[in-house]
Amino acid sequence: MRWLMLYARSRQVPTSAAAVTLVALAVWAFTRGDGTGATDAMDPTAFFVLAASVAAGSVGFVGQDLALDRTAAIRWVPRRAAHTVLIGAVAGAALLAVQAVGPKFVPTEVVVRDSAGLVGLAALGAVLCGAHLAWTLPTGWLAFSVLVPPLPPNTVGKTVGWMTFPPGTEASTWAAVALLVTGSTLYAVAGPRR
C-alpha cells in the first residue's frame, strides 16, 4: 500500500482532490437557493464544474521527474490508464454530489458523457502539449462549446458540440467515447510530452 501513497503524492492527488472539493462546495454554496428537481435545460454550470475538476486532476499526469517516470522499472500503461479513468470518475462524482444536495443542472447521462470526453481531452493534451498544459484542451473545448452560437442539430453539429447536446444524442455520445479512448490510450502508451 505504500507505493499507492507515494504514487498519489507524486501525482499531487491531495492537492487535486482539495481543488475538486472546493469547486464543488463553491458551486453548491452559490446555487443551493435555486431550487431542486430535474430540468430539461442544459445548465452551463455543469460544464464549468466538470472542466474545472478535470483541469485540477490533470496536473497529476506527470510526476515530479519525467525522466524518472520514463525509466522506472514498473509498468506505466495500466497505471496511466487507471489514473485517467479515476480523474473522470472523480469529476463526474463531484458534480453528481452537488446535484444530489442542490439543483439538478444536467441529467446523469450527460455528466458521465461529458466527464469522459473532457478527461480524454486532458489526456490528449498531456500527450500533445505536456502535462503542465493538459488542461488547455478541455478548457478550450468548454470555451468553444459555451461561447459559440448554438450548432445546428445535424451530425457534424452534434459531434463538434458533444458537450452541450441533451442525453440520448448518439453522435455526441460517440464523440465523447472517441475522445476518451483516443486520449487515454495515447497517454497510457506514450505518456506525457517532455
Backbone as JSON Lines, residues from 0, in Angstrom:
{"i":0,"aa":"M","n":[0.81,-1.19,0.0],"ca":[0.0,0.0,0.0],"c":[0.86,1.26,0.0]}
{"i":1,"aa":"R","n":[2.1,1.12,0.42],"ca":[2.97,2.29,0.48],"c":[3.21,2.88,-0.91]}
{"i":2,"aa":"W","n":[3.33,2.01,-1.93],"ca":[3.57,2.51,-3.28],"c":[2.4,3.36,-3.76]}
{"i":3,"aa":"L","n":[1.16,3.0,-3.34],"ca":[0.0,3.78,-3.74],"c":[0.03,5.18,-3.13]}
{"i":4,"aa":"M","n":[0.43,5.27,-1.87],"ca":[0.54,6.57,-1.22],"c":[1.64,7.42,-1.88]}
{"i":5,"aa":"L","n":[2.76,6.79,-2.2],"ca":[3.84,7.52,-2.86],"c":[3.41,7.99,-4.25]}
{"i":6,"aa":"Y","n":[2.72,7.12,-4.96],"ca":[2.23,7.47,-6.28],"c":[1.26,8.66,-6.19]}
{"i":7,"aa":"A","n":[0.33,8.58,-5.25],"ca":[-0.66,9.66,-5.08],"c":[0.02,10.99,-4.74]}
{"i":8,"aa":"R","n":[1.0,10.94,-3.87],"ca":[1.7,12.18,-3.52],"c":[2.51,12.72,-4.68]}
{"i":9,"aa":"S","n":[3.16,11.84,-5.45],"ca":[3.96,12.3,-6.57],"c":[3.1,12.89,-7.68]}
{"i":10,"aa":"R","n":[1.84,12.47,-7.74],"ca":[0.91,12.98,-8.76],"c":[0.03,14.11,-8.24]}
{"i":11,"aa":"Q","n":[0.33,14.63,-7.07],"ca":[-0.38,15.75,-6.47],"c":[-1.87,15.47,-6.29]}
{"i":12,"aa":"V","n":[-2.2,14.22,-5.98],"ca":[-3.61,13.83,-5.79],"c":[-4.25,14.57,-4.62]}
{"i":13,"aa":"P","n":[-3.58,14.75,-3.46],"ca":[-4.25,15.5,-2.38],"c":[-4.6,16.93,-2.78]}
{"i":14,"aa":"T","n":[-3.72,17.59,-3.5],"ca":[-3.98,18.97,-3.94],"c":[-5.12,19.0,-4.96]}
{"i":15,"aa":"S","n":[-5.1,18.06,-5.89],"ca":[-6.18,17.98,-6.89],"c":[-7.51,17.69,-6.23]}
{"i":16,"aa":"A","n":[-7.52,16.77,-5.27],"ca":[-8.76,16.44,-4.56],"c":[-9.3,17.64,-3.8]}
{"i":17,"aa":"A","n":[-8.41,18.4,-3.2],"ca":[-8.84,19.61,-2.49],"c":[-9.44,20.63,-3.47]}
{"i":18,"aa":"A","n":[-8.83,20.78,-4.63],"ca":[-9.36,21.72,-5.62],"c":[-10.73,21.28,-6.12]}
{"i":19,"aa":"V","n":[-10.91,19.99,-6.39],"ca":[-12.21,19.49,-6.85],"c":[-13.26,19.71,-5.77]}
{"i":20,"aa":"T","n":[-12.9,19.46,-4.52],"ca":[-13.83,19.66,-3.41],"c":[-14.22,21.13,-3.27]}
{"i":21,"aa":"L","n":[-13.25,22.02,-3.41],"ca":[-13.54,23.45,-3.32],"c":[-14.46,23.92,-4.44]}
{"i":22,"aa":"V","n":[-14.24,23.42,-5.64],"ca":[-15.11,23.78,-6.76],"c":[-16.54,23.31,-6.49]}
{"i":23,"aa":"A","n":[-16.66,22.06,-6.04],"ca":[-18.0,21.51,-5.76],"c":[-18.69,22.29,-4.64]}
{"i":24,"aa":"L","n":[-17.95,22.61,-3.58],"ca":[-18.54,23.37,-2.47],"c":[-18.94,24.78,-2.9]}
{"i":25,"aa":"A","n":[-18.12,25.42,-3.72],"ca":[-18.44,26.77,-4.19],"c":[-19.7,26.75,-5.05]}
{"i":26,"aa":"V","n":[-19.8,25.79,-5.95],"ca":[-21.0,25.71,-6.79],"c":[-22.22,25.42,-5.93]}
{"i":27,"aa":"W","n":[-22.1,24.52,-4.98],"ca":[-23.22,24.22,-4.09],"c":[-23.63,25.47,-3.31]}
{"i":28,"aa":"A","n":[-22.65,26.22,-2.78],"ca":[-22.95,27.4,-1.97],"c":[-23.66,28.49,-2.79]}
{"i":29,"aa":"F","n":[-23.26,28.64,-4.04],"ca":[-23.84,29.7,-4.85],"c":[-25.16,29.31,-5.51]}
{"i":30,"aa":"T","n":[-25.47,28.01,-5.55],"ca":[-26.69,27.6,-6.25],"c":[-27.7,26.9,-5.35]}
{"i":31,"aa":"R","n":[-27.46,26.79,-4.07],"ca":[-28.36,26.0,-3.23],"c":[-29.72,26.62,-3.07]}
{"i":32,"aa":"G","n":[-29.89,27.89,-3.31],"ca":[-31.2,28.53,-3.2],"c":[-31.99,28.52,-4.49]}
{"i":33,"aa":"D","n":[-31.44,27.87,-5.54],"ca":[-32.1,27.89,-6.84],"c":[-33.21,26.85,-6.99]}
{"i":34,"aa":"G","n":[-33.46,26.08,-5.96],"ca":[-34.49,25.05,-6.07],"c":[-33.87,23.73,-6.49]}
{"i":35,"aa":"T","n":[-34.69,22.68,-6.43],"ca":[-34.2,21.37,-6.83],"c":[-35.17,20.75,-7.81]}
{"i":36,"aa":"G","n":[-34.78,19.62,-8.31],"ca":[-35.63,18.91,-9.24],"c":[-35.01,18.84,-10.61]}
{"i":37,"aa":"A","n":[-35.52,17.93,-11.41],"ca":[-34.97,17.71,-12.75],"c":[-35.31,18.9,-13.64]}
{"i":38,"aa":"T","n":[-34.43,19.14,-14.56],"ca":[-34.64,20.2,-15.53],"c":[-34.3,19.68,-16.92]}
{"i":39,"aa":"D","n":[-35.0,20.17,-17.91],"ca":[-34.71,19.76,-19.28],"c":[-33.62,20.62,-19.89]}
{"i":40,"aa":"A","n":[-33.36,21.76,-19.3],"ca":[-32.34,22.66,-19.82],"c":[-30.94,22.14,-19.5]}
{"i":41,"aa":"M","n":[-30.01,22.46,-20.33],"ca":[-28.62,22.08,-20.12],"c":[-27.92,23.3,-19.51]}
{"i":42,"aa":"D","n":[-27.76,23.3,-18.2],"ca":[-27.18,24.41,-17.47],"c":[-25.66,24.4,-17.66]}
{"i":43,"aa":"P","n":[-25.09,25.49,-18.17],"ca":[-23.63,25.52,-18.39],"c":[-22.81,25.41,-17.11]}
{"i":44,"aa":"T","n":[-23.44,25.61,-15.96],"ca":[-22.72,25.45,-14.7],"c":[-22.12,24.06,-14.6]}
{"i":45,"aa":"A","n":[-22.84,23.07,-15.06],"ca":[-22.34,21.69,-15.02],"c":[-21.07,21.54,-15.84]}
{"i":46,"aa":"F","n":[-21.03,22.18,-16.99],"ca":[-19.85,22.07,-17.84],"c":[-18.63,22.71,-17.18]}
{"i":47,"aa":"F","n":[-18.85,23.84,-16.51],"ca":[-17.75,24.5,-15.81],"c":[-17.23,23.65,-14.65]}
{"i":48,"aa":"V","n":[-18.13,23.03,-13.9],"ca":[-17.72,22.18,-12.78],"c":[-16.88,21.0,-13.3]}
{"i":49,"aa":"L","n":[-17.36,20.35,-14.35],"ca":[-16.63,19.21,-14.89],"c":[-15.26,19.63,-15.44]}
{"i":50,"aa":"A","n":[-15.23,20.72,-16.19],"ca":[-13.96,21.16,-16.77],"c":[-12.98,21.58,-15.69]}
{"i":51,"aa":"A","n":[-13.45,22.27,-14.66],"ca":[-12.56,22.67,-13.56],"c":[-12.03,21.45,-12.81]}
{"i":52,"aa":"S","n":[-12.87,20.47,-12.59],"ca":[-12.44,19.26,-11.89],"c":[-11.43,18.47,-12.71]}
{"i":53,"aa":"V","n":[-11.67,18.35,-13.99],"ca":[-10.72,17.64,-14.86],"c":[-9.41,18.4,-14.95]}
{"i":54,"aa":"A","n":[-9.48,19.72,-15.04],"ca":[-8.25,20.53,-15.08],"c":[-7.46,20.37,-13.8]}
{"i":55,"aa":"A","n":[-8.15,20.33,-12.66],"ca":[-7.46,20.14,-11.38],"c":[-6.79,18.76,-11.33]}
{"i":56,"aa":"G","n":[-7.45,17.76,-11.84],"ca":[-6.87,16.42,-11.85],"c":[-5.75,16.24,-12.85]}
{"i":57,"aa":"S","n":[-5.76,17.03,-13.9],"ca":[-4.77,16.84,-14.97],"c":[-3.35,17.23,-14.56]}
{"i":58,"aa":"V","n":[-3.2,17.94,-13.45],"ca":[-1.84,18.28,-13.02],"c":[-1.07,17.03,-12.61]}
{"i":59,"aa":"G","n":[-1.77,15.94,-12.34],"ca":[-1.12,14.71,-11.94],"c":[-0.76,13.78,-13.08]}
{"i":60,"aa":"F","n":[-0.85,14.25,-14.3],"ca":[-0.5,13.4,-15.43],"c":[1.0,13.14,-15.53]}
{"i":61,"aa":"V","n":[1.79,13.82,-14.73],"ca":[3.23,13.57,-14.69],"c":[3.68,13.73,-13.24]}
{"i":62,"aa":"G","n":[4.71,12.99,-12.89],"ca":[5.26,13.07,-11.55],"c":[6.25,14.22,-11.43]}
{"i":63,"aa":"Q","n":[7.02,14.18,-10.36],"ca":[7.99,15.26,-10.12],"c":[9.14,15.24,-11.11]}
{"i":64,"aa":"D","n":[9.46,14.06,-11.62],"ca":[10.59,13.92,-12.53],"c":[10.17,13.07,-13.73]}
{"i":65,"aa":"L","n":[10.02,13.69,-14.89],"ca":[9.57,12.98,-16.08],"c":[10.56,11.9,-16.5]}
{"i":66,"aa":"A","n":[11.85,12.19,-16.37],"ca":[12.85,11.18,-16.73],"c":[12.74,9.95,-15.84]}
{"i":67,"aa":"L","n":[12.49,10.15,-14.56],"ca":[12.33,9.03,-13.64],"c":[11.09,8.22,-14.01]}
{"i":68,"aa":"D","n":[10.01,8.91,-14.39],"ca":[8.8,8.2,-14.82],"c":[9.08,7.31,-16.02]}
{"i":69,"aa":"R","n":[9.88,7.78,-16.93],"ca":[10.14,7.03,-18.16],"c":[11.12,5.87,-17.94]}
{"i":70,"aa":"T","n":[11.95,5.95,-16.91],"ca":[12.95,4.9,-16.72],"c":[12.63,3.96,-15.57]}
{"i":71,"aa":"A","n":[11.57,4.21,-14.84],"ca":[11.23,3.35,-13.7],"c":[10.92,1.93,-14.18]}
{"i":72,"aa":"A","n":[11.24,0.97,-13.35],"ca":[11.08,-0.43,-13.72],"c":[9.69,-0.95,-13.35]}
{"i":73,"aa":"I","n":[8.66,-0.17,-13.64],"ca":[7.29,-0.61,-13.41],"c":[6.51,-0.42,-14.7]}
{"i":74,"aa":"R","n":[5.4,-1.09,-14.8],"ca":[4.56,-0.96,-15.99],"c":[3.68,0.27,-15.84]}
{"i":75,"aa":"W","n":[3.89,1.25,-16.71],"ca":[3.16,2.51,-16.6],"c":[1.82,2.48,-17.29]}
{"i":76,"aa":"V","n":[1.66,1.63,-18.3],"ca":[0.42,1.65,-19.09],"c":[-0.82,1.46,-18.21]}
{"i":77,"aa":"P","n":[-0.9,0.41,-17.37],"ca":[-2.12,0.28,-16.56],"c":[-2.29,1.4,-15.53]}
{"i":78,"aa":"R","n":[-1.18,1.9,-15.0],"ca":[-1.28,2.98,-14.02],"c":[-1.79,4.27,-14.66]}
{"i":79,"aa":"R","n":[-1.27,4.58,-15.83],"ca":[-1.73,5.78,-16.52],"c":[-3.19,5.67,-16.94]}
{"i":80,"aa":"A","n":[-3.58,4.51,-17.43],"ca":[-4.98,4.31,-17.83],"c":[-5.9,4.44,-16.62]}
{"i":81,"aa":"A","n":[-5.53,3.82,-15.52],"ca":[-6.35,3.9,-14.31],"c":[-6.42,5.32,-13.79]}
{"i":82,"aa":"H","n":[-5.3,6.04,-13.85],"ca":[-5.27,7.43,-13.39],"c":[-6.23,8.28,-14.22]}
{"i":83,"aa":"T","n":[-6.22,8.08,-15.52],"ca":[-7.1,8.84,-16.4],"c":[-8.57,8.58,-16.08]}
{"i":84,"aa":"V","n":[-8.91,7.3,-15.96],"ca":[-10.31,6.95,-15.66],"c":[-10.71,7.49,-14.29]}
{"i":85,"aa":"L","n":[-9.8,7.45,-13.33],"ca":[-10.09,7.94,-11.99],"c":[-10.37,9.45,-11.99]}
{"i":86,"aa":"I","n":[-9.63,10.2,-12.77],"ca":[-9.87,11.65,-12.86],"c":[-11.29,11.91,-13.38]}
{"i":87,"aa":"G","n":[-11.68,11.21,-14.43],"ca":[-13.02,11.38,-14.98],"c":[-14.1,10.97,-13.99]}
{"i":88,"aa":"A","n":[-13.86,9.86,-13.27],"ca":[-14.84,9.39,-12.3],"c":[-15.01,10.38,-11.14]}
{"i":89,"aa":"V","n":[-13.91,10.93,-10.67],"ca":[-13.98,11.9,-9.56],"c":[-14.66,13.18,-10.02]}
{"i":90,"aa":"A","n":[-14.36,13.63,-11.23],"ca":[-15.01,14.85,-11.74],"c":[-16.51,14.64,-11.85]}
{"i":91,"aa":"G","n":[-16.92,13.52,-12.4],"ca":[-18.35,13.22,-12.51],"c":[-19.01,13.07,-11.15]}
{"i":92,"aa":"A","n":[-18.33,12.39,-10.22],"ca":[-18.88,12.18,-8.88],"c":[-19.05,13.5,-8.14]}
{"i":93,"aa":"A","n":[-18.12,14.43,-8.34],"ca":[-18.23,15.73,-7.68],"c":[-19.48,16.47,-8.14]}
{"i":94,"aa":"L","n":[-19.73,16.46,-9.44],"ca":[-20.93,17.13,-9.95],"c":[-22.19,16.41,-9.5]}
{"i":95,"aa":"L","n":[-22.17,15.09,-9.51],"ca":[-23.35,14.34,-9.06],"c":[-23.63,14.59,-7.58]}
{"i":96,"aa":"A","n":[-22.57,14.76,-6.79],"ca":[-22.77,15.06,-5.37],"c":[-23.41,16.43,-5.19]}
{"i":97,"aa":"V","n":[-22.99,17.41,-5.97],"ca":[-23.59,18.74,-5.91],"c":[-25.06,18.65,-6.31]}
{"i":98,"aa":"Q","n":[-25.35,17.89,-7.35],"ca":[-26.73,17.75,-7.82],"c":[-27.6,16.98,-6.83]}
{"i":99,"aa":"A","n":[-26.99,16.11,-6.03],"ca":[-27.75,15.33,-5.06],"c":[-28.28,16.21,-3.91]}
{"i":100,"aa":"V","n":[-27.56,17.27,-3.58],"ca":[-27.96,18.13,-2.47],"c":[-28.42,19.51,-2.92]}
{"i":101,"aa":"G","n":[-28.46,19.74,-4.21],"ca":[-28.86,21.04,-4.72],"c":[-29.62,20.9,-6.02]}
{"i":102,"aa":"P","n":[-29.57,21.93,-6.84],"ca":[-30.3,21.88,-8.11],"c":[-29.68,20.87,-9.07]}
{"i":103,"aa":"K","n":[-30.51,20.32,-9.91],"ca":[-30.04,19.37,-10.92],"c":[-29.75,20.15,-12.19]}
{"i":104,"aa":"F","n":[-28.47,20.25,-12.53],"ca":[-28.06,21.03,-13.7],"c":[-28.29,20.28,-15.0]}
{"i":105,"aa":"V","n":[-27.87,19.01,-15.02],"ca":[-27.98,18.18,-16.22],"c":[-28.28,16.75,-15.79]}
{"i":106,"aa":"P","n":[-28.83,15.93,-16.68],"ca":[-29.07,14.53,-16.35],"c":[-27.76,13.76,-16.12]}
{"i":107,"aa":"T","n":[-27.86,12.66,-15.41],"ca":[-26.68,11.85,-15.08],"c":[-25.96,11.36,-16.33]}
{"i":108,"aa":"E","n":[-26.7,11.01,-17.36],"ca":[-26.08,10.55,-18.61],"c":[-25.15,11.61,-19.19]}
{"i":109,"aa":"V","n":[-25.54,12.86,-19.1],"ca":[-24.7,13.95,-19.62],"c":[-23.46,14.11,-18.74]}
{"i":110,"aa":"V","n":[-23.6,13.94,-17.44],"ca":[-22.44,14.03,-16.54],"c":[-21.42,12.97,-16.91]}
{"i":111,"aa":"V","n":[-21.87,11.75,-17.11],"ca":[-20.96,10.66,-17.46],"c":[-20.31,10.92,-18.82]}
{"i":112,"aa":"R","n":[-21.12,11.28,-19.8],"ca":[-20.6,11.53,-21.15],"c":[-19.58,12.66,-21.15]}
{"i":113,"aa":"D","n":[-19.93,13.78,-20.51],"ca":[-19.06,14.94,-20.56],"c":[-17.78,14.75,-19.75]}
{"i":114,"aa":"S","n":[-17.87,14.09,-18.61],"ca":[-16.64,13.85,-17.84],"c":[-15.72,12.91,-18.59]}
{"i":115,"aa":"A","n":[-16.28,11.92,-19.29],"ca":[-15.45,11.0,-20.09],"c":[-14.77,11.75,-21.23]}
{"i":116,"aa":"G","n":[-15.52,12.56,-21.94],"ca":[-14.93,13.31,-23.05],"c":[-13.89,14.32,-22.6]}
{"i":117,"aa":"L","n":[-14.16,15.01,-21.5],"ca":[-13.21,16.02,-21.01],"c":[-11.91,15.39,-20.51]}
{"i":118,"aa":"V","n":[-12.0,14.25,-19.82],"ca":[-10.77,13.62,-19.35],"c":[-9.99,13.04,-20.52]}
{"i":119,"aa":"G","n":[-10.69,12.59,-21.55],"ca":[-9.98,12.16,-22.76],"c":[-9.24,13.31,-23.42]}
{"i":120,"aa":"L","n":[-9.87,14.47,-23.44],"ca":[-9.2,15.67,-23.98],"c":[-7.99,16.06,-23.13]}
{"i":121,"aa":"A","n":[-8.12,15.95,-21.81],"ca":[-6.99,16.29,-20.94],"c":[-5.83,15.33,-21.16]}
{"i":122,"aa":"A","n":[-6.13,14.05,-21.29],"ca":[-5.07,13.07,-21.55],"c":[-4.42,13.33,-22.89]}
{"i":123,"aa":"L","n":[-5.22,13.67,-23.88],"ca":[-4.68,14.02,-25.19],"c":[-3.82,15.28,-25.1]}
{"i":124,"aa":"G","n":[-4.27,16.23,-24.29],"ca":[-3.47,17.44,-24.07],"c":[-2.13,17.14,-23.42]}
{"i":125,"aa":"A","n":[-2.1,16.18,-22.51],"ca":[-0.83,15.8,-21.88],"c":[0.13,15.2,-22.9]}
{"i":126,"aa":"V","n":[-0.4,14.43,-23.83],"ca":[0.44,13.81,-24.86],"c":[0.93,14.85,-25.85]}
{"i":127,"aa":"L","n":[0.05,15.75,-26.27],"ca":[0.4,16.71,-27.31],"c":[1.15,17.93,-26.79]}
{"i":128,"aa":"C","n":[0.77,18.43,-25.62],"ca":[1.31,19.7,-25.13],"c":[2.19,19.55,-23.89]}
{"i":129,"aa":"G","n":[2.15,18.4,-23.25],"ca":[2.84,18.21,-21.98],"c":[1.85,18.28,-20.84]}
{"i":130,"aa":"A","n":[2.18,17.63,-19.75],"ca":[1.25,17.54,-18.62],"c":[0.94,18.91,-18.02]}
{"i":131,"aa":"H","n":[1.9,19.82,-18.05],"ca":[1.65,21.14,-17.47],"c":[0.62,21.94,-18.27]}
{"i":132,"aa":"L","n":[0.35,21.54,-19.5],"ca":[-0.66,22.22,-20.32],"c":[-1.82,21.3,-20.68]}
{"i":133,"aa":"A","n":[-1.97,20.19,-19.97],"ca":[-3.04,19.24,-20.27],"c":[-4.42,19.86,-20.11]}
{"i":134,"aa":"W","n":[-4.55,20.84,-19.27],"ca":[-5.83,21.49,-19.01],"c":[-6.32,22.33,-20.19]}
{"i":135,"aa":"T","n":[-5.45,22.66,-21.13],"ca":[-5.83,23.59,-22.19],"c":[-6.88,23.03,-23.15]}
{"i":136,"aa":"L","n":[-6.78,21.75,-23.51],"ca":[-7.76,21.2,-24.45],"c":[-9.17,21.14,-23.85]}
{"i":137,"aa":"P","n":[-9.37,20.59,-22.64],"ca":[-10.74,20.62,-22.12],"c":[-11.26,22.03,-21.85]}
{"i":138,"aa":"T","n":[-10.39,22.93,-21.42],"ca":[-10.82,24.3,-21.18],"c":[-11.16,25.0,-22.49]}
{"i":139,"aa":"G","n":[-10.36,24.77,-23.51],"ca":[-10.63,25.35,-24.82],"c":[-11.93,24.83,-25.43]}
{"i":140,"aa":"W","n":[-12.16,23.52,-25.28],"ca":[-13.4,22.94,-25.82],"c":[-14.6,23.47,-25.06]}
{"i":141,"aa":"L","n":[-14.45,23.65,-23.74],"ca":[-15.52,24.24,-22.95],"c":[-15.83,25.65,-23.44]}
{"i":142,"aa":"A","n":[-14.79,26.45,-23.63],"ca":[-14.99,27.82,-24.11],"c":[-15.67,27.83,-25.47]}
{"i":143,"aa":"F","n":[-15.23,26.95,-26.35],"ca":[-15.85,26.86,-27.67],"c":[-17.32,26.48,-27.55]}
{"i":144,"aa":"S","n":[-17.62,25.49,-26.74],"ca":[-18.98,24.98,-26.62],"c":[-19.93,26.01,-26.01]}
{"i":145,"aa":"V","n":[-19.43,26.8,-25.08],"ca":[-20.29,27.75,-24.38],"c":[-20.4,29.08,-25.12]}
{"i":146,"aa":"L","n":[-19.34,29.52,-25.76],"ca":[-19.32,30.85,-26.36],"c":[-19.79,30.89,-27.82]}
{"i":147,"aa":"V","n":[-19.68,29.78,-28.53],"ca":[-20.09,29.77,-29.94],"c":[-21.61,29.68,-30.0]}
{"i":148,"aa":"P","n":[-22.22,30.34,-30.96],"ca":[-23.68,30.21,-31.1],"c":[-24.08,28.74,-31.24]}
{"i":149,"aa":"P","n":[-25.32,28.41,-30.87],"ca":[-25.75,27.01,-30.94],"c":[-25.48,26.39,-32.31]}
{"i":150,"aa":"L","n":[-24.91,25.2,-32.27],"ca":[-24.6,24.49,-33.51],"c":[-25.85,23.84,-34.08]}
{"i":151,"aa":"P","n":[-25.88,23.65,-35.41],"ca":[-27.06,23.01,-36.0],"c":[-27.18,21.57,-35.5]}
{"i":152,"aa":"P","n":[-28.39,21.07,-35.38],"ca":[-28.59,19.72,-34.84],"c":[-28.35,18.6,-35.85]}
{"i":153,"aa":"N","n":[-27.42,18.81,-36.78],"ca":[-27.07,17.72,-37.69],"c":[-25.92,16.91,-37.08]}
{"i":154,"aa":"T","n":[-25.45,15.91,-37.79],"ca":[-24.44,15.01,-37.24],"c":[-23.15,15.75,-36.92]}
{"i":155,"aa":"V","n":[-22.72,16.65,-37.79],"ca":[-21.48,17.4,-37.54],"c":[-21.64,18.3,-36.31]}
{"i":156,"aa":"G","n":[-22.76,18.98,-36.21],"ca":[-23.0,19.85,-35.07],"c":[-23.06,19.07,-33.77]}
{"i":157,"aa":"K","n":[-23.7,17.91,-33.8],"ca":[-23.8,17.08,-32.6],"c":[-22.45,16.48,-32.21]}
{"i":158,"aa":"T","n":[-21.59,16.26,-33.19],"ca":[-20.26,15.71,-32.91],"c":[-19.33,16.79,-32.36]}
{"i":159,"aa":"V","n":[-19.32,17.93,-32.98],"ca":[-18.44,19.03,-32.54],"c":[-18.91,19.6,-31.21]}
{"i":160,"aa":"G","n":[-20.21,19.75,-31.05],"ca":[-20.76,20.31,-29.82],"c":[-21.24,19.24,-28.86]}
{"i":161,"aa":"W","n":[-20.54,18.13,-28.79],"ca":[-20.96,16.98,-27.99],"c":[-21.26,17.33,-26.55]}
{"i":162,"aa":"M","n":[-20.59,18.32,-26.03],"ca":[-20.73,18.65,-24.61],"c":[-22.09,19.22,-24.26]}
{"i":163,"aa":"T","n":[-22.72,19.92,-25.18],"ca":[-23.93,20.68,-24.85],"c":[-25.22,20.06,-25.34]}
{"i":164,"aa":"F","n":[-25.15,18.94,-26.03],"ca":[-26.38,18.33,-26.52],"c":[-27.03,17.46,-25.45]}
{"i":165,"aa":"P","n":[-28.34,17.3,-25.5],"ca":[-29.05,16.55,-24.45],"c":[-28.71,15.06,-24.47]}
{"i":166,"aa":"P","n":[-29.09,14.34,-23.42],"ca":[-28.8,12.91,-23.36],"c":[-29.53,12.17,-24.49]}
{"i":167,"aa":"G","n":[-28.96,11.06,-24.87],"ca":[-29.55,10.26,-25.94],"c":[-29.12,10.68,-27.33]}
{"i":168,"aa":"T","n":[-28.28,11.69,-27.43],"ca":[-27.77,12.13,-28.73],"c":[-26.59,11.23,-29.08]}
{"i":169,"aa":"E","n":[-26.81,10.31,-30.03],"ca":[-25.8,9.3,-30.33],"c":[-24.48,9.89,-30.81]}
{"i":170,"aa":"A","n":[-24.53,10.87,-31.7],"ca":[-23.29,11.45,-32.23],"c":[-22.48,12.09,-31.11]}
{"i":171,"aa":"S","n":[-23.14,12.74,-30.17],"ca":[-22.44,13.36,-29.04],"c":[-21.82,12.31,-28.14]}
{"i":172,"aa":"T","n":[-22.54,11.25,-27.88],"ca":[-22.02,10.18,-27.04],"c":[-20.82,9.52,-27.69]}
{"i":173,"aa":"W","n":[-20.91,9.23,-28.97],"ca":[-19.78,8.59,-29.66],"c":[-18.57,9.52,-29.75]}
{"i":174,"aa":"A","n":[-18.81,10.82,-29.88],"ca":[-17.68,11.76,-29.89],"c":[-16.96,11.75,-28.55]}
{"i":175,"aa":"A","n":[-17.7,11.73,-27.45],"ca":[-17.09,11.7,-26.12],"c":[-16.36,10.38,-25.9]}
{"i":176,"aa":"V","n":[-16.94,9.27,-26.33],"ca":[-16.28,7.97,-26.19],"c":[-14.99,7.94,-27.01]}
{"i":177,"aa":"A","n":[-15.04,8.48,-28.22],"ca":[-13.85,8.51,-29.07],"c":[-12.73,9.34,-28.43]}
{"i":178,"aa":"L","n":[-13.11,10.48,-27.83],"ca":[-12.11,11.31,-27.16],"c":[-11.51,10.57,-25.95]}
{"i":179,"aa":"L","n":[-12.35,9.89,-25.18],"ca":[-11.87,9.15,-24.02],"c":[-10.92,8.03,-24.44]}
{"i":180,"aa":"V","n":[-11.32,7.24,-25.41],"ca":[-10.49,6.1,-25.84],"c":[-9.19,6.58,-26.47]}
{"i":181,"aa":"T","n":[-9.26,7.57,-27.33],"ca":[-8.06,8.07,-28.0],"c":[-7.1,8.71,-27.0]}
{"i":182,"aa":"G","n":[-7.6,9.62,-26.19],"ca":[-6.74,10.3,-25.22],"c":[-6.15,9.35,-24.2]}
{"i":183,"aa":"S","n":[-6.98,8.48,-23.64],"ca":[-6.5,7.55,-22.62],"c":[-5.47,6.57,-23.19]}
{"i":184,"aa":"T","n":[-5.73,6.06,-24.37],"ca":[-4.81,5.1,-24.98],"c":[-3.47,5.75,-25.3]}
{"i":185,"aa":"L","n":[-3.51,6.92,-25.92],"ca":[-2.25,7.6,-26.25],"c":[-1.47,7.96,-25.0]}
{"i":186,"aa":"Y","n":[-2.16,8.46,-23.99],"ca":[-1.47,8.82,-22.75],"c":[-0.92,7.59,-22.04]}
{"i":187,"aa":"A","n":[-1.68,6.51,-22.0],"ca":[-1.24,5.29,-21.33],"c":[-0.01,4.69,-21.99]}
{"i":188,"aa":"V","n":[0.02,4.73,-23.32],"ca":[1.13,4.12,-24.06],"c":[2.33,5.05,-24.16]}
{"i":189,"aa":"A","n":[2.1,6.31,-24.53],"ca":[3.22,7.22,-24.8],"c":[3.62,8.05,-23.58]}
{"i":190,"aa":"G","n":[2.69,8.3,-22.67],"ca":[3.0,9.17,-21.54],"c":[2.94,10.62,-21.95]}
{"i":191,"aa":"P","n":[3.18,11.51,-21.01],"ca":[3.12,12.95,-21.32],"c":[4.32,13.4,-22.15]}
{"i":192,"aa":"R","n":[4.11,14.45,-22.9],"ca":[5.19,15.01,-23.71],"c":[6.19,15.68,-22.8]}
{"i":193,"aa":"R","n":[7.44,15.64,-23.2],"ca":[8.51,16.27,-22.41],"c":[8.44,17.76,-22.51]}
